[in-house]
């Protein structure tokens, strides 16, 4: 089996390579990214994308490449639309034209549910997409477009992963942002003042390695998946942001004043975002297995090592 991975140089992509090698040891892994050994690919260049797919003829493709940070997408909306929607369409069209047998797994996002979370309940795949920021809008548009293309023959699977973290993630995201500050305070590089946004929301957190296991399962040729399938990848166990922060501080033996930073507040934040992954358990045989305490320990250790 030939597996094409876009965004292989990113946070999730680096973990995914290990997962795929373990699950499919005889597969040929073609990784697109900007690190040595990866194939450089600008998804906004439709001609280059088509040429690569025609040369590789993948049996499976896991599409991770995206402008994934909400703040970056907000600051560069045109780029986010070109990459997240335009790049996804270019890849899907190339697969339909040259490798119609290929199963395309799209790394969608639970952020696409947006305003639907205001119902205050755990959401399954039947709830409508109602994005509340540029990143979510671009991912939702690509998600819907692939659903339409699946009706025309594209073997697309859409996995809507909820918040996931782990070692190696950028501090643009909340868990590593807190872990970085905690690690800096522990070695005297930052005064004991924790800069935070809103600590009251509850979020459905996963370890990135569990999410990668779901991506890997979604391309298993022994599992028959209908084109256009949508699956939530979630823990179903929301965690309060403030509790996660205090847990990190306790693990590092750090005490600090909590200081609200207006720049870290989101204008459209919602109190609860949690997902129902019953379908993923039933169809893929997937469920998260990594304990949340292990995830926090690993993220904190990662930042200690970086410092």
ChimeraX attribute file (.defattr): number of C-alpha atoms within 10 A of each C-alpha:
attribute: neighborCount
match mode: 1-to-1
recipient: residues
	/A:1	14
	/A:2	16
	/A:3	22
	/A:4	23
	/A:5	26
	/A:6	24
	/A:7	23
	/A:8	25
	/A:9	23
	/A:10	20
	/A:11	17
	/A:12	22
	/A:13	23
	/A:14	15
	/A:15	21
	/A:16	25
	/A:17	18
	/A:18	12
	/A:19	21
	/A:20	21
	/A:21	14
	/A:22	11
	/A:23	13
	/A:24	14
	/A:25	11
	/A:26	11
	/A:27	13
	/A:28	15
	/A:29	19
	/A:30	19
	/A:31	24
	/A:32	24
	/A:33	20
	/A:34	15
	/A:35	12
	/A:36	8
	/A:37	11
	/A:38	16
	/A:39	17
	/A:40	16
	/A:41	17
	/A:42	17
	/A:43	25
	/A:44	20
	/A:45	15
	/A:46	18
	/A:47	12
	/A:48	17
	/A:49	20
	/A:50	19
	/A:51	12
	/A:52	18
	/A:53	21
	/A:54	15
	/A:55	10
	/A:56	14
	/A:57	19
	/A:58	25
	/A:59	20
	/A:60	25
	/A:61	26
	/A:62	25
	/A:63	24
	/A:64	25
	/A:65	25
	/A:66	25
	/A:67	21
	/A:68	18
	/A:69	14
	/A:70	18
	/A:71	17
	/A:72	15
	/A:73	22
	/A:74	14
	/A:75	11
	/A:76	14
	/A:77	16
	/A:78	11
	/A:79	17
	/A:80	25
	/A:81	23
	/A:82	18
	/A:83	22
	/A:84	28
	/A:85	23
	/A:86	20
	/A:87	23
	/A:88	27
	/A:89	20
	/A:90	19
	/A:91	24
	/A:92	28
	/A:93	20
	/A:94	22
	/A:95	26
	/A:96	19
	/A:97	13
	/A:98	17
	/A:99	20
	/A:100	18
	/A:101	15
	/A:102	22
	/A:103	24
	/A:104	31
	/A:105	23
	/A:106	25
	/A:107	20
	/A:108	28
	/A:109	21
	/A:110	27
	/A:111	25
	/A:112	25
	/A:113	23
	/A:114	21
	/A:115	17
	/A:116	19
	/A:117	23
	/A:118	13
	/A:119	12
	/A:120	12
	/A:121	13
	/A:122	17
	/A:123	21
	/A:124	19
	/A:125	19
	/A:126	7
	/A:127	11
	/A:128	14
	/A:129	21
	/A:130	16
	/A:131	20
	/A:132	18
	/A:133	19
	/A:134	21
	/A:135	26
	/A:136	24
	/A:137	23
	/A:138	24
	/A:139	29
	/A:140	25
	/A:141	20
	/A:142	22
	/A:143	27
	/A:144	14
	/A:145	15
	/A:146	26
	/A:147	20
	/A:148	14
	/A:149	18
	/A:150	20
	/A:151	12
	/A:152	12
	/A:153	13
	/A:154	24
	/A:155	25
	/A:156	28
	/A:157	27
	/A:158	25
	/A:159	24
	/A:160	25
	/A:161	25
	/A:162	23
	/A:163	23
	/A:164	21
	/A:165	25
	/A:166	23
	/A:167	21
	/A:168	18
	/A:169	20
	/A:170	16
	/A:171	15
	/A:172	13
	/A:173	16
	/A:174	19
	/A:175	24
	/A:176	22
	/A:177	17
	/A:178	22
	/A:179	24
	/A:180	22
	/A:181	21
	/A:182	30
	/A:183	25
	/A:184	17
	/A:185	21
	/A:186	18
	/A:187	12
	/A:188	10
	/A:189	12
	/A:190	13
	/A:191	13
	/A:192	17
	/A:193	15
	/A:194	20
	/A:195	17
	/A:196	20
	/A:197	18
	/A:198	15
	/A:199	15
	/A:200	14
	/A:201	15
	/A:202	19
	/A:203	21
	/A:204	23
	/A:205	25
	/A:206	26
	/A:207	24
	/A:208	25
	/A:209	22
	/A:210	23
	/A:211	27
	/A:212	20
	/A:213	20
	/A:214	25
	/A:215	27
	/A:216	21
	/A:217	20
	/A:218	28
	/A:219	23
	/A:220	16
	/A:221	12
	/A:222	8
	/A:223	12
	/A:224	11
	/A:225	18
	/A:226	11
	/A:227	20
	/A:228	23
	/A:229	15
	/A:230	22
	/A:231	24
	/A:232	24
	/A:233	32
	/A:234	29
	/A:235	24
	/A:236	20
	/A:237	15
	/A:238	18
	/A:239	18
	/A:240	16
	/A:241	20
	/A:242	16
	/A:243	13
	/A:244	19
	/A:245	20
	/A:246	15
	/A:247	15
	/A:248	22
	/A:249	22
	/A:250	12
	/A:251	13
	/A:252	18
	/A:253	12
	/A:254	15
	/A:255	15
	/A:256	14
	/A:257	10
	/A:258	12
	/A:259	11
	/A:260	15
	/A:261	12
	/A:262	11
	/A:263	9
	/A:264	13
	/A:265	13
	/A:266	13
	/A:267	8
	/A:268	10
	/A:269	15
	/A:270	19
	/A:271	16
	/A:272	20
	/A:273	30
	/A:274	24
	/A:275	26
	/A:276	20
	/A:277	23
	/A:278	19
	/A:279	16
	/A:280	20
	/A:281	16
	/A:282	10
	/A:283	14
	/A:284	20
	/A:285	13
	/A:286	20
	/A:287	18
	/A:288	20
	/A:289	12
	/A:290	13
	/A:291	10
	/A:292	15
	/A:293	13
	/A:294	12
	/A:295	21
	/A:296	23
	/A:297	17
	/A:298	17
	/A:299	24
	/A:300	26
	/A:301	17
	/A:302	19
	/A:303	21
	/A:304	17
	/A:305	9
	/A:306	10
	/A:307	11
